[in-house]
Amino acid sequence: MSTPPAGTRNRFVVDCWINLERWLRKTVRNPFVVVSSLLNPIIFLWLFTAVFGSVTGDALTSTLGGNVNYITYLVPAIVIQTALIAASSSGIGLVDDIESGMFEKVLVSPMRRSAVFLGKALSEVLRIVVQVTIVLGLGYVLLWADTGGAVGTYVATGWLGVVGIFFISICFAVWFTALSNLMALWTRDQESTIIGANLVQLPLLFVSSAFLPLAVLPGWIQTVARFNPVTYGVDAVRALMLGQDLLTVLSINWFGGVWNTLVPALGVLIGLDLVLGGIAVWSLNRATSADVE
């Protein structure tokens, strides 16, 4: 390990830095993880655009009005899907640590358990930032090709909206990162953690507003979507992309414009981050070396 940056005298910051650096090195040294992380958003965005793009025009026009291109509509869903998949892999890395004996060494070290979780989460955040950048860039390229170069305004809320998209994707990823790590601590088995993460993330995506407007989906999906975090993440990113209030699962008109979507959506996501993040840190604090042998 290299020496933490000068001036970081706070032990918590040092512990976070050490864990962040370790997980980044571990990721970079695994070419499969790096390549698959980069290709995954490209494949999903291209495939979903090709499959659904030609059959969703009427649904978008009837619910959103105007001429909304499905590529612009889909990019927010792929942004959240990217964050979801990256966050789910966090628990798999923790199981690998448990199986190799590294996690036991961390437990008996003087590191703060909250710093262990935060450093690991920050490594996932950096990967998500790279992937979201790729998704936004590819979305622009596909839209340019689909419209013959007449893209117009890609992100209706401008550069501040782009920054907001990164912030929302990070807020979304934190709660599922915590859940993924909890699965790892509960199962202590890589296969079970992978199955558990996939069992949760795929239904979450399809019973939400990710791929089609809720208004054209069955009533039971609309009911489930009201309690689905993916709905809030996708709608928040989509509000910034399209510059509209798009939160259909809650009727709030206190803030005006896109803020009617952003404020409640971020409230839900940050609330989940605090609750599940707190439970994850609590579980790490309770873990002992005997638990992972």
C-alpha contacts under 8 A as a table, 3 or more apart, distances in Angstrom:
res1	aa1	res2	aa2	distance
1	M	18	I	7.35
1	M	21	E	7.84
1	M	22	R	7.56
4	P	8	T	7.08
4	P	14	V	6.40
4	P	17	W	6.57
4	P	18	I	7.17
5	P	8	T	6.17
8	T	11	R	7.70
8	T	13	V	6.40
8	T	14	V	6.25
9	R	13	V	7.62
9	R	14	V	7.23
10	N	13	V	5.43
10	N	14	V	6.42
11	R	14	V	5.03
11	R	15	D	6.12
12	F	15	D	5.16
12	F	16	C	6.21
12	F	111	M	7.97
12	F	112	R	6.77
12	F	115	A	6.05
13	V	16	C	5.07
13	V	17	W	6.14
13	V	115	A	7.52
14	V	17	W	5.08
14	V	18	I	6.23
15	D	18	I	5.21
15	D	19	N	6.31
15	D	111	M	5.96
15	D	112	R	6.96
15	D	115	A	5.67
15	D	116	V	6.96
15	D	119	G	7.64
16	C	19	N	5.29
16	C	20	L	6.00
16	C	115	A	4.76
16	C	116	V	6.29
16	C	118	L	6.34
16	C	119	G	4.43
17	W	20	L	5.04
17	W	21	E	6.02
17	W	119	G	6.36
18	I	21	E	5.26
18	I	22	R	6.16
18	I	119	G	7.44
19	N	22	R	5.09
19	N	23	W	6.21
19	N	115	A	7.63
19	N	116	V	6.00
19	N	119	G	4.81
19	N	120	K	6.07
20	L	23	W	5.41
20	L	24	L	6.16
20	L	119	G	4.31
20	L	120	K	5.60
20	L	121	A	7.97
20	L	122	L	6.34
20	L	123	S	5.49
21	E	24	L	5.17
21	E	25	R	6.16
21	E	123	S	7.84
22	R	25	R	5.25
22	R	26	K	6.18
23	W	26	K	4.93
23	W	27	T	6.14
23	W	120	K	6.30
23	W	123	S	6.21
24	L	27	T	5.12
24	L	28	V	6.15
24	L	123	S	5.82
25	R	28	V	5.17
25	R	29	R	6.07
26	K	29	R	5.32
26	K	30	N	6.64
27	T	30	N	5.41
27	T	31	P	7.88
27	T	33	V	6.64
27	T	34	V	6.80
28	V	31	P	6.64
28	V	33	V	7.93
28	V	34	V	6.47
30	N	33	V	5.59
30	N	34	V	6.56
31	P	34	V	5.12
31	P	35	V	6.01
32	F	35	V	5.29
32	F	36	S	5.87
33	V	36	S	5.30
33	V	37	S	5.87
34	V	37	S	5.22
34	V	38	L	6.37
35	V	38	L	5.19
35	V	39	L	6.11
36	S	39	L	5.05
36	S	40	N	5.67
37	S	40	N	5.50
37	S	41	P	7.49
37	S	86	A	7.62
37	S	131	Q	7.17
38	L	41	P	6.67
38	L	42	I	7.30
38	L	131	Q	6.26
38	L	134	I	7.69
39	L	42	I	5.22
39	L	43	I	6.13
40	N	43	I	5.35
40	N	44	F	6.26
40	N	82	T	7.79
41	P	44	F	5.24
41	P	45	L	5.99
41	P	78	I	6.73
41	P	79	V	7.95
41	P	82	T	6.21
41	P	131	Q	6.93
41	P	134	I	7.50
41	P	135	V	6.07
42	I	45	L	5.42
42	I	46	W	6.13
42	I	134	I	7.55
42	I	135	V	6.67
42	I	138	L	7.10
43	I	46	W	5.32
43	I	47	L	5.98
44	F	47	L	5.21
44	F	48	F	5.96
44	F	78	I	7.20
45	L	48	F	5.46
45	L	49	T	6.04
45	L	74	L	7.60
45	L	75	V	7.18
45	L	78	I	6.36
45	L	135	V	7.52
45	L	139	G	7.59
46	W	49	T	5.29
46	W	50	A	6.16
47	L	50	A	5.12
47	L	51	V	6.07
48	F	51	V	5.11
48	F	52	F	5.78
48	F	53	G	7.32
49	T	52	F	5.59
49	T	53	G	4.87
49	T	70	Y	7.24
49	T	71	I	6.25
49	T	74	L	7.50
50	A	53	G	5.73
50	A	54	S	7.58
51	V	54	S	7.36
52	F	55	V	5.60
52	F	56	T	6.30
53	G	56	T	5.94
53	G	57	G	7.51
53	G	70	Y	5.63
53	G	71	I	7.21
54	S	57	G	6.82
55	V	58	D	7.65
56	T	59	A	5.31
56	T	60	L	6.26
56	T	70	Y	7.02
56	T	212	L	7.73
57	G	60	L	5.37
57	G	61	T	6.21
57	G	68	V	7.88
57	G	69	N	7.62
57	G	70	Y	7.19
58	D	61	T	5.11
58	D	62	S	6.02
59	A	62	S	5.31
59	A	63	T	6.28
59	A	212	L	7.73
59	A	213	P	7.19
59	A	216	V	6.86
60	L	63	T	5.35
60	L	64	L	5.57
60	L	65	G	6.99
60	L	67	N	7.98
60	L	68	V	6.57
60	L	70	Y	7.72
60	L	212	L	7.92
60	L	213	P	7.02
61	T	64	L	5.45
61	T	65	G	4.54
61	T	66	G	5.88
61	T	67	N	6.32
61	T	68	V	6.89
62	S	65	G	5.78
63	T	213	P	6.96
63	T	215	A	7.03
64	L	68	V	7.50
65	G	68	V	7.56
68	V	72	T	7.18
68	V	73	Y	7.09
69	N	72	T	5.50
69	N	73	Y	6.42
69	N	143	L	7.98
70	Y	73	Y	4.76
70	Y	74	L	5.85
71	I	74	L	5.04
71	I	75	V	6.12
71	I	139	G	6.63
71	I	142	L	7.33
71	I	143	L	6.24
72	T	75	V	5.50
72	T	76	P	7.63
72	T	139	G	7.16
72	T	143	L	7.39
72	T	154	Y	7.40
72	T	241	M	7.24
72	T	242	L	7.86
73	Y	76	P	6.65
73	Y	77	A	7.74
73	Y	238	R	6.85
74	L	77	A	5.29
74	L	78	I	6.47
74	L	210	A	7.32
74	L	211	F	6.41
75	V	78	I	5.17
75	V	79	V	6.15
75	V	135	V	6.99
75	V	136	L	6.95
75	V	139	G	6.23
76	P	79	V	4.95
76	P	80	I	6.36
76	P	210	A	7.74
76	P	234	V	5.66
76	P	235	D	7.85
76	P	237	V	5.38
76	P	238	R	5.36
76	P	241	M	7.54
77	A	80	I	5.27
77	A	81	Q	6.04
77	A	210	A	4.81
77	A	211	F	6.66
77	A	234	V	5.46
77	A	238	R	7.98
78	I	81	Q	4.78
78	I	82	T	5.87
78	I	135	V	7.21
79	V	82	T	5.17
79	V	83	A	6.41
79	V	132	V	5.72
79	V	135	V	6.56
79	V	136	L	7.94
79	V	169	S	6.91
80	I	83	A	5.03
80	I	84	L	6.08
80	I	169	S	6.05
80	I	172	F	7.40
80	I	230	V	7.29
80	I	233	G	6.54
80	I	234	V	6.18
81	Q	84	L	4.94
81	Q	85	I	6.16
81	Q	205	L	7.39
82	T	85	I	5.29
82	T	86	A	6.13
82	T	128	I	7.08
82	T	131	Q	6.93
82	T	132	V	7.15
83	A	86	A	5.22
83	A	87	A	6.02
83	A	128	I	5.81
83	A	132	V	7.95
83	A	169	S	6.07
83	A	170	I	7.26
83	A	172	F	7.10
83	A	173	A	5.30
84	L	87	A	5.19
84	L	88	S	6.16
84	L	172	F	7.70
84	L	173	A	5.95
84	L	176	F	6.78
84	L	201	Q	7.08
85	I	88	S	5.10
85	I	89	S	6.55
85	I	201	Q	7.82
86	A	89	S	5.44
86	A	90	S	7.07
86	A	124	E	6.61
86	A	127	R	7.46
86	A	128	I	6.58
86	A	173	A	7.78
87	A	90	S	5.44
87	A	91	G	7.93
87	A	124	E	6.57
87	A	173	A	5.58
87	A	174	V	7.25
87	A	176	F	5.77
87	A	177	T	4.48
87	A	180	S	7.06
88	S	91	G	6.22
88	S	92	I	7.45
88	S	176	F	6.59
88	S	177	T	6.08
88	S	180	S	5.36
88	S	194	I	7.96
88	S	197	A	5.88
89	S	92	I	5.11
89	S	93	G	6.51
89	S	180	S	7.39
89	S	194	I	7.93
90	S	93	G	5.29
90	S	94	L	6.53
90	S	120	K	7.74
90	S	121	A	7.70
90	S	124	E	7.14
90	S	177	T	6.01
90	S	180	S	6.28
90	S	181	N	6.42
91	G	94	L	4.96
91	G	95	V	6.29
91	G	177	T	7.21
91	G	180	S	4.55
91	G	181	N	4.19
91	G	182	L	7.38
91	G	183	M	6.76
91	G	184	A	5.13
91	G	193	T	6.85
92	I	95	V	5.17
92	I	96	D	6.33
92	I	180	S	7.77
92	I	181	N	7.86
92	I	184	A	6.79
92	I	190	Q	5.83
92	I	193	T	6.40
92	I	194	I	6.73
93	G	96	D	5.03
93	G	97	D	6.39
94	L	97	D	4.99
94	L	98	I	6.28
94	L	103	F	7.56
94	L	181	N	6.72
94	L	184	A	6.41
95	V	98	I	4.89
95	V	99	E	6.11
95	V	184	A	5.56
95	V	185	L	7.58
95	V	188	R	5.71
95	V	189	D	6.14
95	V	190	Q	5.59
95	V	193	T	7.93
96	D	99	E	5.14
96	D	100	S	6.08
96	D	190	Q	7.02
97	D	100	S	5.19
97	D	101	G	6.07
97	D	102	M	4.95
97	D	103	F	5.04
98	I	101	G	5.30
98	I	102	M	6.19
98	I	103	F	4.95
98	I	104	E	6.81
98	I	188	R	6.97
98	I	292	V	6.16
98	I	293	E	7.89
99	E	102	M	7.77
99	E	188	R	7.87
100	S	103	F	7.68
101	G	104	E	5.42
101	G	105	K	6.76
101	G	293	E	7.72
102	M	105	K	5.19
102	M	106	V	6.42
103	F	106	V	4.97
103	F	107	L	6.23
103	F	292	V	7.76
104	E	107	L	5.07
104	E	108	V	6.54
104	E	288	T	7.72
104	E	289	S	5.05
104	E	292	V	6.63
104	E	293	E	7.54
105	K	108	V	5.39
105	K	109	S	6.27
105	K	289	S	7.91
106	V	109	S	5.10
106	V	111	M	7.20
107	L	110	P	7.94
107	L	111	M	7.85
107	L	113	R	7.97
107	L	287	A	7.56
107	L	288	T	6.47
107	L	289	S	6.20
108	V	289	S	7.05
111	M	115	A	7.17
111	M	116	V	7.15
112	R	115	A	5.28
112	R	116	V	6.47
113	R	116	V	4.94
113	R	117	F	6.46
113	R	281	V	6.42
113	R	284	L	6.01
113	R	285	N	5.93
114	S	117	F	5.25
114	S	118	L	6.10
114	S	281	V	5.43
114	S	284	L	7.86
115	A	118	L	4.96
115	A	119	G	5.80
116	V	119	G	5.44
116	V	120	K	6.32
117	F	120	K	5.26
117	F	121	A	6.10
117	F	280	A	7.78
117	F	281	V	6.72
118	L	121	A	4.94
118	L	122	L	6.06
119	G	122	L	5.16
119	G	123	S	6.52
120	K	123	S	5.31
120	K	124	E	6.73
121	A	124	E	5.16
121	A	125	V	6.26
121	A	174	V	7.01
121	A	177	T	6.80
122	L	125	V	4.80
122	L	126	L	6.34
123	S	126	L	5.34
123	S	127	R	6.58
124	E	127	R	5.13
124	E	128	I	6.17
125	V	128	I	5.00
125	V	129	V	6.23
125	V	170	I	6.22
125	V	173	A	7.66
126	L	129	V	5.14
126	L	130	V	6.53
127	R	130	V	5.25
127	R	131	Q	6.30
128	I	131	Q	5.02
128	I	132	V	5.95
128	I	169	S	7.76
128	I	170	I	7.38
129	V	132	V	5.24
129	V	133	T	6.16
129	V	166	F	6.64
129	V	170	I	7.99
130	V	133	T	5.20
130	V	134	I	6.43
131	Q	134	I	5.04
131	Q	135	V	6.25
132	V	135	V	4.96
132	V	136	L	6.13
132	V	166	F	7.21
133	T	136	L	5.28
133	T	137	G	6.10
134	I	137	G	5.12
134	I	138	L	5.95
135	V	138	L	5.16
135	V	139	G	5.92
136	L	139	G	5.07
136	L	140	Y	6.34
137	G	140	Y	5.26
137	G	141	V	6.44
138	L	141	V	4.99
138	L	142	L	6.14
139	G	142	L	5.19
139	G	143	L	6.05
140	Y	143	L	5.08
140	Y	144	W	6.01
140	Y	151	V	7.77
140	Y	154	Y	6.98
141	V	144	W	5.06
141	V	145	A	6.23
142	L	145	A	5.10
142	L	146	D	6.02
143	L	146	D	4.99
143	L	147	T	6.02
143	L	149	G	7.87
143	L	151	V	6.27
144	W	147	T	5.38
144	W	148	G	5.83
144	W	149	G	4.53
144	W	150	A	6.38
144	W	151	V	5.38
145	A	148	G	5.20
145	A	149	G	6.20
146	D	149	G	7.70
147	T	150	A	5.26
147	T	151	V	6.30
148	G	151	V	7.92
151	V	154	Y	6.54
153	T	156	A	5.79
154	Y	241	M	7.05
155	V	158	G	5.51
155	V	159	W	7.79
155	V	161	G	6.82
155	V	162	V	7.11
155	V	240	L	6.77
155	V	241	M	4.47
155	V	242	L	6.54
155	V	243	G	7.78
156	A	161	G	7.56
156	A	240	L	6.57
156	A	241	M	5.41
156	A	242	L	5.26
156	A	243	G	5.06
157	T	160	L	6.55
157	T	161	G	4.74
157	T	162	V	7.71
157	T	240	L	5.66
157	T	241	M	6.66
157	T	242	L	7.53
157	T	243	G	5.74
158	G	161	G	5.20
158	G	162	V	6.57
159	W	162	V	4.91
159	W	163	V	6.37
160	L	163	V	5.11
160	L	164	G	6.13
161	G	164	G	4.82
161	G	165	I	6.16
161	G	240	L	5.40
161	G	241	M	7.21
162	V	165	I	5.05
162	V	166	F	6.60
162	V	240	L	7.74
163	V	166	F	5.29
163	V	167	F	6.35
164	G	167	F	4.95
164	G	168	I	6.07
164	G	237	V	7.79
164	G	240	L	7.50
165	I	168	I	5.18
165	I	169	S	6.16
165	I	237	V	5.50
165	I	240	L	7.15
166	F	169	S	5.22
166	F	170	I	6.27
167	F	170	I	5.21
167	F	171	C	6.21
168	I	171	C	5.02
168	I	172	F	6.04
168	I	233	G	6.79
168	I	236	A	7.29
168	I	237	V	6.86
168	I	266	L	7.31
169	S	172	F	5.05
169	S	173	A	6.14
169	S	233	G	7.23
169	S	237	V	7.96
170	I	173	A	5.06
170	I	174	V	6.32
171	C	174	V	5.57
171	C	175	W	7.45
171	C	266	L	7.69
171	C	269	L	6.23
171	C	270	I	6.34
171	C	273	D	7.16
172	F	175	W	6.32
172	F	176	F	7.27
172	F	229	P	7.97
172	F	233	G	6.24
172	F	269	L	5.93
172	F	270	I	7.94
172	F	273	D	7.87
173	A	176	F	5.43
173	A	177	T	5.97
174	V	177	T	5.03
174	V	178	A	6.28
174	V	273	D	5.72
174	V	277	G	7.45
175	W	178	A	5.15
175	W	179	L	6.29
175	W	269	L	7.52
175	W	272	L	5.72
175	W	273	D	4.38
175	W	274	L	7.77
175	W	276	L	5.82
175	W	277	G	6.38
176	F	179	L	4.79
176	F	180	S	5.91
177	T	180	S	5.08
177	T	181	N	6.23
178	A	181	N	5.19
178	A	182	L	6.18
178	A	273	D	7.81
178	A	276	L	5.79
178	A	277	G	5.31
178	A	279	I	7.97
178	A	280	A	5.65
179	L	182	L	4.99
179	L	183	M	6.25
179	L	276	L	6.55
179	L	280	A	7.41
180	S	183	M	5.11
180	S	184	A	6.39
180	S	193	T	7.49
180	S	197	A	6.61
181	N	184	A	4.94
181	N	185	L	6.25
181	N	280	A	6.98
182	L	185	L	5.05
182	L	186	W	6.08
182	L	280	A	5.90
182	L	283	S	7.49
183	M	186	W	5.06
183	M	187	T	5.93
183	M	188	R	7.87
183	M	193	T	5.87
183	M	196	G	7.33
183	M	197	A	7.97
184	A	187	T	5.34
184	A	188	R	5.18
184	A	189	D	6.79
184	A	190	Q	7.41
184	A	193	T	5.70
185	L	188	R	5.45
185	L	283	S	7.81
187	T	190	Q	7.96
187	T	192	S	6.41
187	T	193	T	6.59
188	R	193	T	7.73
188	R	292	V	7.32
189	D	192	S	5.44
189	D	193	T	6.19
190	Q	193	T	5.13
190	Q	194	I	6.21
191	E	194	I	5.18
191	E	195	I	6.20
192	S	195	I	5.13
192	S	196	G	5.95
193	T	196	G	5.06
193	T	197	A	6.07
194	I	197	A	5.23
194	I	198	N	6.17
195	I	198	N	5.21
195	I	199	L	5.91
196	G	199	L	5.03
196	G	200	V	6.36
197	A	200	V	5.30
197	A	201	Q	6.09
198	N	201	Q	5.23
198	N	202	L	6.01
199	L	202	L	6.26
199	L	203	P	7.08
200	V	203	P	6.03
200	V	204	L	6.33
201	Q	204	L	5.10
201	Q	205	L	6.31
202	L	205	L	5.29
202	L	206	F	6.51
203	P	206	F	5.25
203	P	207	V	6.02
204	L	207	V	5.56
204	L	208	S	6.55
204	L	228	N	6.60
204	L	229	P	7.87
204	L	230	V	6.34
205	L	208	S	5.75
205	L	210	A	6.28
205	L	230	V	6.42
206	F	209	S	7.80
206	F	210	A	6.96
206	F	211	F	7.45
207	V	221	I	5.45
207	V	222	Q	7.68
207	V	224	V	6.70
207	V	225	A	5.82
207	V	228	N	7.68
208	S	211	F	7.77
208	S	214	L	7.25
208	S	221	I	7.16
208	S	222	Q	7.51
208	S	224	V	7.72
208	S	225	A	4.85
208	S	228	N	6.67
208	S	230	V	6.26
208	S	231	T	4.99
209	S	212	L	5.71
209	S	213	P	5.51
209	S	214	L	5.46
209	S	225	A	7.28
209	S	230	V	7.79
209	S	231	T	5.40
209	S	234	V	6.95
209	S	235	D	7.26
210	A	213	P	7.73
210	A	230	V	7.46
210	A	231	T	6.80
210	A	234	V	6.05
212	L	216	V	7.31
212	L	217	L	7.52
213	P	216	V	5.94
213	P	217	L	7.10
214	L	217	L	5.17
214	L	218	P	8.00
214	L	221	I	7.75
214	L	222	Q	5.93
214	L	248	T	7.71
215	A	222	Q	7.66
217	L	221	I	6.56
217	L	222	Q	6.88
218	P	221	I	5.49
218	P	222	Q	6.61
219	G	222	Q	5.07
219	G	223	T	6.36
220	W	223	T	5.03
220	W	224	V	6.26
221	I	224	V	5.08
221	I	225	A	5.89
222	Q	225	A	5.05
222	Q	226	R	6.58
222	Q	249	V	7.67
223	T	226	R	5.52
223	T	227	F	7.59
224	V	227	F	5.64
224	V	228	N	6.42
225	A	228	N	4.78
225	A	229	P	8.00
225	A	231	T	6.10
225	A	249	V	7.22
226	R	231	T	7.35
226	R	249	V	5.12
226	R	250	L	7.60
228	N	231	T	5.65
228	N	232	Y	7.31
229	P	232	Y	5.32
229	P	233	G	6.38
229	P	268	V	7.48
229	P	269	L	6.91
230	V	233	G	5.08
230	V	234	V	5.97
231	T	234	V	5.32
231	T	235	D	5.91
232	Y	235	D	5.24
232	Y	236	A	6.02
232	Y	247	L	7.40
232	Y	265	A	4.86
232	Y	266	L	7.69
232	Y	268	V	7.43
232	Y	269	L	7.49
233	G	236	A	5.29
233	G	237	V	6.38
233	G	265	A	6.66
233	G	266	L	7.90
233	G	269	L	7.45
234	V	237	V	5.30
234	V	238	R	5.95
235	D	238	R	4.95
235	D	239	A	5.91
235	D	246	L	5.95
235	D	247	L	5.81
235	D	261	T	7.08
235	D	265	A	7.74
236	A	239	A	5.17
236	A	240	L	6.63
236	A	246	L	7.73
236	A	247	L	7.57
236	A	261	T	5.94
236	A	262	L	5.30
236	A	265	A	6.21
236	A	266	L	7.74
237	V	240	L	5.29
237	V	241	M	6.32
238	R	241	M	4.87
238	R	242	L	5.99
238	R	243	G	7.89
238	R	246	L	7.39
239	A	242	L	5.35
239	A	243	G	5.24
239	A	244	Q	5.04
239	A	245	D	5.81
239	A	246	L	5.79
239	A	258	V	5.77
239	A	261	T	6.85
239	A	262	L	7.58
240	L	243	G	5.12
240	L	244	Q	7.26
240	L	258	V	6.99
243	G	257	G	7.78
243	G	258	V	6.19
244	Q	257	G	6.25
244	Q	258	V	5.26
245	D	257	G	5.48
245	D	258	V	4.51
245	D	259	W	7.23
245	D	260	N	6.01
245	D	261	T	5.45
246	L	258	V	7.57
246	L	261	T	6.17
247	L	250	L	6.17
247	L	251	S	7.42
247	L	260	N	7.48
247	L	261	T	5.06
248	T	251	S	6.67
252	I	255	F	7.87
252	I	260	N	5.81
252	I	261	T	7.85
253	N	256	G	6.09
253	N	260	N	5.74
254	W	260	N	6.68
255	F	259	W	5.50
255	F	260	N	5.28
256	G	259	W	5.71
256	G	260	N	5.59
257	G	260	N	5.88
257	G	261	T	7.85
258	V	261	T	5.40
258	V	262	L	6.21
259	W	262	L	4.72
259	W	263	V	5.61
260	N	263	V	6.13
260	N	264	P	7.04
261	T	264	P	6.07
261	T	265	A	6.04
262	L	265	A	5.19
262	L	266	L	5.85
263	V	266	L	5.38
263	V	267	G	6.03
264	P	267	G	4.88
264	P	268	V	6.23
265	A	268	V	5.25
265	A	269	L	6.31
266	L	269	L	5.02
266	L	270	I	5.81
267	G	270	I	5.39
267	G	271	G	5.95
268	V	271	G	5.15
268	V	272	L	6.28
269	L	272	L	5.13
269	L	273	D	6.20
270	I	273	D	4.86
270	I	274	L	6.22
271	G	274	L	5.26
271	G	275	V	6.24
272	L	275	V	5.15
272	L	276	L	5.87
272	L	277	G	7.80
273	D	276	L	5.56
273	D	277	G	5.39
273	D	278	G	7.96
274	L	277	G	5.19
274	L	278	G	5.76
275	V	278	G	5.22
275	V	279	I	6.31
276	L	279	I	4.97
276	L	280	A	6.07
277	G	280	A	5.05
277	G	281	V	6.25
278	G	281	V	5.23
278	G	282	W	6.06
279	I	282	W	4.95
279	I	283	S	6.04
280	A	283	S	5.07
280	A	284	L	6.24
281	V	284	L	5.01
281	V	285	N	6.12
282	W	285	N	5.01
282	W	286	R	6.27
283	S	286	R	5.09
283	S	287	A	6.13
284	L	287	A	5.04
287	A	291	D	6.24
287	A	292	V	7.98
288	T	291	D	5.31
288	T	292	V	7.18
289	S	292	V	5.59
289	S	293	E	6.46
290	A	293	E	5.43
